[in-house]
């Protein structure tokens, strides 16, 4: 199949021999960068158990803002090098609903026209580096793009931390982020030792280190239940990592969306009736939520601990929200945006307070914020050596 490559005009950027001090020229650099919009390439995977709703949402809002945007499918995707640091990204066609037209035994499928990318003007959003469901080659592609100078949202490092709950827990401890007490069950007979460290205070929360959307999170009411579930999990996967965590009673938790160090929005997720989880994907109906100054401060610290650019932060609020730190559960490197978009556009909150931001779009705010991410990244790169 013949592939046509369109014309491309690179962003203007300061030459090395014209490079003055960073602080004196940051303002002029940003002004110059605004003359040409950035290109956004979203590489994601549409899975029947995890539909590509947020990728579609971002693509559609980006088009409304006049951003050149492409939605690519990880499965079957590959890169080719070209001249001047450019790369061509080949992907199967992704339709308006986010469904990739992959080949089957009965039907062949052709690649779409390749996407021309350059690290100076292209942001790459990766949504699919899932430790449980995904190909190892996808991680290699992400690392290849980083090595070639592309800015990834989020970085491979951030995805590594956020995709493993135990790794996330270790980073929280390193940065002194308040989190529920938890211990790793280190082998098939280690459940009793972990429970002992929690003073055998039931109920407890058991989590597999890999999992999303509330899947792999279990309510443990007794020593007998703990032993049986751990044995079952190890029988299915002898190399599984399991975390046993103290249960903190609450009627809701909070999800905060953060982009480039700025809190874009937050929502309250009530515990599902008859359950102990609060995931929107499990049926929780979110509401807008106002953070205290302490919660804002601690949320940004949690984001820093995982090196996140655009992330979702989950926490359980303290009883005294003004004085005590919340309990942070995890940071999500590929947060869904449909739930918070719906929450901020409700006419009333649970307290019957009218919203100031009716009609506001978190997704559009994030897209506008992305320009500053690319500008800062490109400037940092230009001053290296």
Secondary structure, DSSP 8 states (H G I E B T S, - for coil): ---------------GGG---HHHHHHHHHHHHTTS--EEEEEE--BTTB--HHHHHHHHHHHHTT-EEEEEESTT-EEEE-STT-EEEE-B-B-TTS-B----SS----B---EEE-TTTEEEEEE---SSSS-HHHHHHHHHHHHTT-EEES-HHHHHHHT-HHHHHHHHHHTT-----EEEE-STT-HHHHHHHTTT-SSEEEEESS--TTTTEEEE-SHHHHHHHHHHHHHH-TT--EEEEE----SEEEEEEEETTEEEEEEEEE--TTSS---GGGT---EE----HHHHHHHHHHHHHTT-SEEEEEEE--SSTTTS--EEEEEETT---HHHHHHHTSSB-TT--B-TTTT--HHHHHHHHHHHHHHHHHHHHHT--
